[in-house]
Amino acid sequence: MRKSREQSWRSRAVFKLSEIDERDRLIKPDMCVVELGAAPGGWTQYVASKLSSKGYLLAVDILEMDAVEDAHILQADFTESAAVDQIRDMLDGRPVDLVLSDMAPNFTGQSVVDQPRSIYLAELALDMCGEFLSPGGSFLVKTFQGSGIEQLSKDMRARFRSCKSRKPAASRPRSREVYLLARDKLA
């Protein structure tokens, strides 16, 4: 956390995204990006810094979030149809190149409750890709090792040409957190 504050990032999660981006070259200057679970805004800051004036970033979170230069922020629960309508309106027909999701449920400490809730959020984000992500687009989603991740990976492979698992060095070693990266969405 100290390193992120020293570099003016809102969260240490930015180092996870930057590591994946450097490895996989996810973010290009002219992209249209939708970020789900954006608060507190570390990923939003990073993506906005990588986009050019031709790029577009829509950051969505149920929590209130301070403004980020060159980002459009929507405070809404993307699991509700009204929020999906707002996302559609804000995109205004722009083809989406990349969907990012760093969402996690509020943890109870009981894996039999937490793991299914995490998978559910990832599945909802994947479903959103079905509507908004352009053919050829990419999807990066945080999830946790455990029950349901195999099926989620299988579902992603059915909709994209490839799906790989990423465990950034910036993730705590003891964390079950893992990112699934799907590339080249099928039409």
C-alpha positions, 0 to 999 in steps of 0.5 A: 500500500505504501508503494501505491501511495508513493506513486499516487495510485489509489490502491495496490491492485494497480500493480497486478493490472500493470503486470498483466498488461505488461506481459499480455499487452492488453491496453492500447491507446485507442481502446474502449474499455469497460471496468467493473468493480472500479472503486477505489480507482487504481485500475481506473487511473492506470487504464486512463493513463494508457489511453489516448484522446481516442480511447474511452473508459467507463468505470462502474462500481456500486460504491461512490468513487472520486473522479479520475481524469479521462474516465467516465464513472458510473455509480451503479450496481451492474447486476441490475438491468437499470445499470446495464441500460445506463452502461449502454447509454454511456457507451453510446454505440461504441464498440468495447475492446476490453472488459475488466473486472476486479470485483470480489464479494464482501467476504464472510470468511466462509468459503462455501459462501464466498466462493460461489458469490465470487464465481457468480460475479465473474459469470455476470461479468462474462455475460456482460461481455456477451452484450457489449464486448466486440468480436476480437475483444478481451476480458480479464476477470478476478476470481478465486481458486476453488469450486466453480473456477473450472466451469467458469474457465470452460465457459470462457473458452467457449466464447473466446479463442483462448483463456489463460490463468494469471497470478501476478507477483503483486498478489499476496502469495497466500491469496487464492486470487487468480485472474482469468484472461480471455482473448479474441472473443468469438463472433 
